[in-house]
Amino acid sequence: MLKIPELAMPKSQRVTTIYSGKRNVWTNYEEAKAYFLELMMSTDGEEHGRAECVYIQLMNGLDECSDE
């Protein structure tokens, strides 16, 4: 058992997203989540699904999120 629970450890603010073949490195998790939430809400069809995929991965705390 760890002395400090994993959930209590500080999470890195750096995240990499891959969306429509473009790789972006974000230095702030919250900015990335806000961007993909707005993108998801303002699009429909296939583009909405790809943005939603990245957003869900961001919500789960992954360090690299992809629309594939």
Order of alpha helices (4+ residues) and beta strands (2+ residues): beta-beta-alpha-alpha-beta
